[in-house]
Amino acid sequence: MEKKEWFRTAAHVCRIVLGAVFLFSGLAKGIDPWGSALKVEEYLDAFGLGGLSAVAAPLAVVQCVAESAVGLMLLCGTGLRLASLFALLFMAFFTLLTLVIAVWNPLDDCGCFGNALKLSNWMTFAKNVVLLPVAAVVWRDAKRRRGFAFTRREAVRSTIFLLLPLALCLYAWYCLPPVDTSVYRKGTDLRRDVLCTSCMERSVVLVYEDLQTGGLQEFSLSDTTWYDTARWRYVDTRTPYDELPEKAKEYDFSLWLDGADRAGDMVYAAGRSYLVLVRDESDISGRCRERIRTFAAKAAAGGARVICAVGTETPGDAPAGADLGAGAVYGMDRRLMAQMLRADAGAVEITDGVITDRRPCRTMEKMLE
């Protein structure tokens, strides 16, 4: 095989690999744009740009759409000169950025593949070091094309490649992620899987040895059986929070009322409960406010426990003057709220401490059907 043919074969393989990585990265972020926006906020905070948090969501959507579109263009051989140039510049920038992140370590992970795949900072840098020359090979091969002009067919394809991921992002933003990979996804046991400071005491387990049989037995703090020191000898203290994932520890589940964390009241409530969440009480529409009031009334009439929480800037703060038609309104950190719901307003159904459903404001009443 001639050298020129060998290079073109290698470039074709590199293009497929690079396109697949870009497409997977874009889709992994696109199915959860709220999570992607939170990761962008982490980057901005890490570099002292927290004041630009308002642009986190648009930046996240643009990145998702751009990566997905470039991935599709590379895989389909559409607009290769432009797509390969973007991929090369993208890889050069993020290789440098991930080196800084790996050395400095201000973030637990880069968020390159959303919550679908977690990589350490050094693994992310190593991945980029491998992909950068791959992108260079694809760009060098694509330079054979003259200019950046698109044929009519390529223009139509490229437009479709931009619109499809944009539609996915918008759907996931307004209707919740179609594939949920967040810490607070359905099936999450708040009593076991998520850190709840006010629940700590109720979760402590004391391990004692039975001096008569030599066996071990666990007791709760409220169980006074182990007071009999003639029979029981203390061995260990355990809590399910000791082995929680770092992400669960980072997003401490808290609900504030009158200056106290009352999350335990919701986490350990028996039966079905609804946690109605509103990130900014002054920003929700009148229609959404009415839906929340109707929802709270119907849920309470059906015998369910209903708690409304409004987002606050500082953990521990309580919202002032909030009126959602459900009695006392609790306060919750806005970042935690975005992790729980992935929407500006809506409800989370919790049954015996387990998240069983989550819906935005426009469809929350379906949980009562």
URHUBEL-V765171 format. One record per pair of residues at least 6 apart in sequence whose ideal C-beta (glycine too) atoms are under 8 Angstrom apart, sorted by the first residue. I is the first residue (numbers start at 1). J is the second residue. Records with the same first field share a line. If there is no record, write none. Layout:
# URHUBEL-V765171
I = J ; J
This chain:
# URHUBEL-V765171
1 = 9
7 = 137 ; 141
8 = 141
10 = 137
11 = 137 ; 138 ; 140 ; 141
12 = 141
14 = 134 ; 135 ; 137 ; 138
15 = 74 ; 75 ; 77 ; 80 ; 84 ; 138 ; 141
16 = 74 ; 75
17 = 134
18 = 74 ; 87 ; 131 ; 134 ; 135 ; 138
19 = 70 ; 71 ; 72 ; 73 ; 74 ; 75
20 = 71 ; 75
21 = 71 ; 131
22 = 67 ; 68 ; 70 ; 71 ; 74 ; 87
23 = 67 ; 68 ; 71 ; 72 ; 75
24 = 71 ; 113
25 = 67 ; 71 ; 112 ; 113
26 = 63 ; 64 ; 65 ; 66 ; 67 ; 68 ; 69 ; 70 ; 71 ; 165
27 = 64 ; 68 ; 165 ; 168
28 = 113 ; 114 ; 115 ; 116 ; 117
29 = 35 ; 36 ; 60 ; 63 ; 64 ; 67 ; 111 ; 113 ; 114
30 = 36 ; 64 ; 65 ; 68 ; 165 ; 168 ; 169 ; 172
31 = 114 ; 116 ; 168 ; 172 ; 177 ; 178 ; 179 ; 181
32 = 114 ; 115 ; 172 ; 177 ; 179 ; 180 ; 181 ; 182 ; 342
33 = 57 ; 60 ; 61 ; 64 ; 169 ; 172 ; 173
34 = 172 ; 173 ; 177 ; 338 ; 342 ; 343
35 = 111 ; 114 ; 115 ; 177 ; 181 ; 182 ; 339 ; 342
36 = 60 ; 61 ; 63 ; 64 ; 111 ; 114
37 = 56 ; 57 ; 59 ; 60 ; 338
38 = 56 ; 335 ; 338 ; 339
39 = 60 ; 111 ; 114
40 = 56 ; 57 ; 59 ; 60 ; 63
41 = 50 ; 53 ; 56 ; 335
42 = 107 ; 111
43 = 107
44 = 50 ; 52 ; 53 ; 56
45 = 53
46 = 101 ; 104 ; 106 ; 107
61 = 166 ; 169 ; 170 ; 173
64 = 165 ; 168 ; 169
65 = 162 ; 165 ; 166 ; 169
66 = 86
67 = 90
68 = 161 ; 164 ; 165 ; 168
69 = 158 ; 161 ; 162 ; 165
70 = 83 ; 86 ; 87 ; 90
72 = 78 ; 161 ; 164
73 = 79 ; 80 ; 82 ; 83 ; 157 ; 158 ; 161
74 = 80 ; 83 ; 84 ; 87 ; 138
76 = 157 ; 161
78 = 154 ; 157 ; 158 ; 161
79 = 148 ; 150 ; 154 ; 157 ; 158
80 = 138 ; 142 ; 145
81 = 142 ; 143 ; 145 ; 147 ; 148
82 = 148 ; 150
83 = 142
84 = 135 ; 138 ; 139 ; 141 ; 142
85 = 139 ; 142
87 = 135 ; 138 ; 139
88 = 132 ; 135 ; 136 ; 138 ; 139
90 = 135
91 = 128 ; 131 ; 132 ; 135
92 = 132 ; 135
94 = 112 ; 128
95 = 125 ; 128 ; 129 ; 132
98 = 110 ; 121 ; 124 ; 125 ; 128
99 = 125
101 = 107 ; 110 ; 121 ; 124 ; 125
102 = 121 ; 122 ; 124 ; 125
105 = 121
107 = 121
108 = 246 ; 247 ; 250
109 = 118 ; 119 ; 120 ; 121 ; 124
110 = 119 ; 121 ; 124
112 = 119 ; 124 ; 127
113 = 119
114 = 181
115 = 181 ; 182
116 = 179 ; 181
119 = 127
150 = 158
168 = 178
171 = 178
172 = 178 ; 342
174 = 343 ; 360
175 = 360 ; 363
176 = 341 ; 342 ; 343 ; 358 ; 359 ; 360
177 = 342
180 = 186
182 = 339 ; 342
183 = 193 ; 194 ; 245 ; 247 ; 248 ; 251 ; 339
184 = 194 ; 251 ; 339 ; 340 ; 341 ; 348 ; 355 ; 358
185 = 355
186 = 355 ; 356 ; 357 ; 358
187 = 354 ; 355 ; 356
188 = 194 ; 354 ; 355
189 = 353 ; 354
190 = 196 ; 253 ; 266 ; 267 ; 350 ; 353 ; 354 ; 355
191 = 199 ; 203 ; 240 ; 267 ; 268 ; 353
192 = 240 ; 353
193 = 244 ; 245 ; 248
194 = 244 ; 248 ; 251 ; 253
195 = 241 ; 244 ; 248 ; 249 ; 251 ; 252 ; 253
196 = 252 ; 253 ; 254 ; 263 ; 264 ; 267
197 = 252 ; 254 ; 261 ; 263
198 = 254 ; 260 ; 261 ; 262 ; 263 ; 264
199 = 263 ; 264 ; 267 ; 268
200 = 239 ; 241
201 = 221
202 = 220 ; 221 ; 264 ; 268
203 = 239 ; 240 ; 241
204 = 220 ; 221 ; 237 ; 238 ; 239
205 = 218 ; 219 ; 220 ; 237 ; 238 ; 239
206 = 218 ; 219 ; 220 ; 221 ; 226 ; 234 ; 236 ; 237
207 = 216 ; 217 ; 218 ; 219 ; 234 ; 235 ; 236 ; 237 ; 238
208 = 216 ; 217 ; 218 ; 219 ; 226 ; 232 ; 233 ; 234 ; 235
209 = 215 ; 216 ; 217 ; 232 ; 233 ; 235
210 = 216 ; 217 ; 231 ; 232
211 = 230 ; 231 ; 232 ; 233
212 = 231
216 = 235
217 = 232
218 = 238
219 = 225 ; 226
225 = 232
226 = 232 ; 234
241 = 249
251 = 335 ; 336 ; 339
252 = 336
253 = 263 ; 267 ; 336
254 = 261 ; 263 ; 315 ; 316 ; 332 ; 333 ; 336
255 = 261 ; 262 ; 263 ; 265 ; 266 ; 307 ; 309 ; 330 ; 331 ; 332
256 = 262 ; 312 ; 315 ; 316 ; 317 ; 318 ; 330 ; 331 ; 332
257 = 318 ; 328 ; 330 ; 331
258 = 318
259 = 316 ; 318
261 = 316
262 = 330
265 = 307
266 = 273 ; 275 ; 305 ; 307 ; 350
267 = 350 ; 353
268 = 353
269 = 305 ; 350 ; 353
270 = 352
271 = 303 ; 304 ; 305 ; 351 ; 352
272 = 303 ; 304 ; 305 ; 349 ; 350 ; 351
273 = 304 ; 305 ; 306 ; 307 ; 349 ; 350 ; 351
274 = 295 ; 296 ; 299 ; 304 ; 305 ; 306 ; 307 ; 347 ; 348 ; 349 ; 350 ; 367
275 = 307 ; 309 ; 340 ; 347 ; 348 ; 350
276 = 292 ; 295 ; 296 ; 306 ; 307 ; 308 ; 309 ; 324 ; 326 ; 346 ; 347 ; 364
277 = 308 ; 309 ; 311 ; 332 ; 337 ; 340 ; 341 ; 343 ; 345 ; 346 ; 347 ; 348
278 = 284 ; 292 ; 308 ; 309 ; 310 ; 311 ; 322 ; 324 ; 344 ; 345
279 = 310 ; 311 ; 334 ; 337 ; 338 ; 344 ; 345
280 = 310 ; 311 ; 334 ; 344
281 = 310 ; 311 ; 319 ; 322 ; 324 ; 329
283 = 344
284 = 292 ; 344 ; 345 ; 361
288 = 345 ; 361 ; 362
289 = 324
291 = 361 ; 362 ; 364 ; 365
292 = 308 ; 324 ; 325 ; 326 ; 345 ; 361 ; 364
293 = 324 ; 325 ; 326
294 = 365
295 = 347 ; 364 ; 365 ; 368
296 = 306 ; 308 ; 324 ; 325 ; 326
297 = 325
298 = 365 ; 368
299 = 306 ; 368
300 = 306 ; 326
302 = 368
306 = 326
307 = 326 ; 330
308 = 322 ; 324 ; 326 ; 327 ; 329 ; 330
309 = 329 ; 330 ; 331 ; 332 ; 337
310 = 319 ; 322 ; 324 ; 329 ; 330 ; 331 ; 332
311 = 331 ; 332 ; 333 ; 334 ; 337
312 = 318 ; 319 ; 331 ; 332 ; 333 ; 334
313 = 334
315 = 333
316 = 331
317 = 331
318 = 329 ; 330 ; 331
319 = 329 ; 331
322 = 329
323 = 329
340 = 348 ; 358
341 = 348 ; 358 ; 360
342 = 358
343 = 360 ; 361
344 = 360 ; 361
345 = 360 ; 361
346 = 358 ; 359 ; 360 ; 361 ; 364
347 = 358 ; 359 ; 364 ; 367
348 = 355 ; 357 ; 358
349 = 355 ; 356 ; 357 ; 358 ; 367
350 = 356
357 = 367
359 = 366 ; 367
